[in-house]
Amino acid sequence: MSTPAETPGSAVAVFTAPGEHADRVRMRRAHALAARTLGVTVRGREVWRWQGRTLSRRAADRWLRVVSAPQDKRGVKLWEGTVLADTLVPRSVPWPCGDGARHLTV
């Protein structure tokens, strides 16, 4: 379950959906497009992370995460934590294995 958390000294909740309706719609559309592109059906609840910049849901037997980036940050590595964790977390720890990253501009 997503739990609202605040960064020290800030009133910005980091594990919530974006505050702007248009941003939530854009992210949901991007997630749906990614699912269609990959040929998977998403189900279950939405999981919003890092200041509404990532949206994840279960997709078939996997986990589909969409990361949003402002136009001026396209092509810049925004987040490698999931990929890095997949290489560092021992296989004895229950963890969804990474299945690669695909970049899609919408």
ZADOVEX-831219 format. One record per residue: residue in three letters; y, z, x of N, C-alpha, C, O, CB in turn. Coordinates in steps of 0.2 Angstrom, whole numbers, plus 5000, padded with zeros to 4 digits. Glycine has a CB too. Example, Ala and Ser with C-alpha at 12.3 -4.5 7.8 and 13.67 -1.06 7.14 Angstrom:
BEGIN
ALA497250395066497850395062498450395066498350425071497850455057 SER498950355064499550365068500050395064500650405067499750295070 
END
This chain:
BEGIN
MET499450005004500050005000500650005004500650045009500050064995 SER501149965003501749965006502150025005502250044999502249905005 THR502350055010502750125010503450105012503550085018502450175013 PRO503950125009504650115011504750155017504550215017505150125006 ALA505050135022505250165028505950145030506150095029504650165034 GLU506250195034506950175036506950175044506650215047507450215033 THR507350135047507450135054507950195055508350205051507650065057 PRO507850225061508250285062509050255062509150205065508150305069 GLY509450295059510150285059510350225054510850205054510350275065 SER509850205050509950145046509750165039509250205038509650085048 ALA510050135034509850145027509450075025509350075019510450155022 VAL509250035029508849975028508049995027507850015032508949925033 ALA507749985021507049995021506749935024506849875023506849995013 VAL506249945028505949895032505249865029505049815031505749925039 PHE504949905025504349875022504449865014504049895010503749925023 THR504849825013505049815006505149735005505349705010505649855003 ALA505149714999505349644997506049634999506449684999505149624990 PRO506249575000507049565001507449584995507149584989507149485002 GLY508049604996508449624991508649574986508849584980509049664993 GLU508749514989509049454985508449424981507949404984509349404990 HIS508549404975508049374971507949304974507349284974508349364964 ALA508449264976508249204979507849204985507449164986508949164981 ASP507849254989507449264995506749284993506249254996507749325000 ARG506649324988505949334985505649274983505049254984505949394980 VAL506049234979505749174976505549124982505049094982506249134971 ARG506049114987505849074992505249094996504849044998506449074997 MET505149154997504549175001503949164997503449144999504649255003 ARG503949184990503349174986503249094986502649084986503549194979 ARG503749054985503548984985503248964992502748914992504248944984 ALA503548984998503248965004502548995005502148955008503648995010 HIS502349055002501749075003501249034998500649025001501649155000 ALA501449014992501048974988500948904991500348874991501348964981 LEU501448874995501348814998500848825004500448775005502048785001 ALA500948875008500448885013499748895011499248865014500648945017 ALA499648925005498948935002498748865000498148845001498948984996 ARG499148824997498948754995498748715001498248675001499448724990 THR499148715006499048675012498448695015498048655018499648685017 LEU498248755015497648785018497048775014496448785016497748855021 GLY497148765007496648755002496248825001495648825000496048715005 VAL496648875000496448944998496748964992497348944990496448995004 THR496449004989496649044983496849114984496449144987496149034977 VAL497549134983497749194984497549244978497649214973498449204987 ARG497449304980497349354974497549424977497749434983496649354972 GLY497649464972497849534974498549544974498949494973497549554980 ARG498749604976499549614976499849584982499549574987499649694976 GLU500449574982500949554987501049614992501049674990501549524985 VAL501049604998501249655003501749625007501749575011500549675008 TRP502349655006502949645010503049685016502849745016503549645005 ARG503249655022503349695028504049675031504449635028502749675033 TRP504149695036504749695040505349665037505449605037504649655047 GLN505749705034506349695030506249625026506749585025506849675035 GLY505749625023505649565018505549495022505549445018506149565013 ARG505349495028505349435032504549415032504449355034505549445039 THR504149455030503449435030503149455023503249505020502949465035 LEU502749405020502349415014501649395015501549345018502749375008 SER501249445013500549435014500149445008500349485003500249485020 ARG499549415007499049425001498449405004498349365008499349384995 ARG497949435000497249405002497149335000497449314994496749454998 ALA496849295004496649225002495949215004495749205010497149185007 ALA495549204999494849195000494549255004494649315001494649125004 ASP494249245009493949305013494449315019494249345024493249285016 ARG495049295019495549305024496149335021496249355015495649235027 TRP496649345026497349375024497849325026497849305032497449445028 LEU498249295021498749245023499449285023499649315018498749195017 ARG499749275029500349305030500849245031500749205035500349355036 VAL501449245028501949205029502549245032502749295030502249165022 VAL502849215037503449245041504049195040503949135041503249255048 SER504549225038505149185037505649195042505749245046505549215030 ALA505949145044506449145050507049105047507049055044506149105056 PRO507649125049508249095048508249025051507949015057508949135050 GLN508648975049508648915052508848915059508548875063509248865048 ASP509348955061509548955068509048985073509048985079510148995069 LYS508449015070507949045074507349005074506849025077507849115071 ARG507348945071506748905070506448895077506848875082506848845066 GLY505848895079505548875085505548935090505248935095505948825088 VAL505948995088505949055092505349095090505249105084506649085092 LYS505049125095504449165093504749235090505149265094504049185100 LEU504549245084504849295080504349355081504649415082504949275073 TRP503749345080503249405080502549385082502349335080503249425073 GLU502349415087501649405090501249465089500649465092501749375097 GLY501449515086501049575085500349565083499949595085501449625081 THR500249525078499649515075499149485079498549505080499649475068 VAL499449435083498949395087498849435093498249445096499349325090 LEU499349475096499149525101498749575099498249595103499849555104 ALA498749605094498349655091497649635091497149665092498549685085 ASP497549565089496849545088496549535095495949545095496949475085 THR496949525100496649525107496549595110496049605114497049485111 LEU496849645108496849715111496449765107496149805110497549735111 VAL496449755100496049805096495249795097495049735096496249805089 PRO494949845099494149835100493849815094494049835088493849905103 ARG493349775094492949755088492649805084492449795079492449695091 SER492549865087492249925084492749945079492549985074492049975089 VAL493349935079493849955074493949905069494049845070494549965078 PRO493849925062493949875057494649845057495149885057493849915050 TRP494649785058495349745058495149675056494649645059495549755066 PRO495649645053495549575051495649525057496149535060496049555045 CYS495149495059495149445065495649395063495749365058494549415066 GLY496049375068496549315068496149255067495649245071497049315073 ASP496449205064496149135063496649085065496649025063495849125056 GLY497049105069497549055072498249065068498249095062497348985072 ALA498749025071499349025067499548955066499348905070499949055072 ARG499848935061500048875059500748875057500948925054499648835053 HIS501148825059501848825058502048775053501848715053502248815064 LEU502348795048502548755042503348765040503548825039502148765036 THR503648715040504448715039504548695032504348645030504848675044 VAL504848745028504948725021505648735019505948725014504548765016 
END
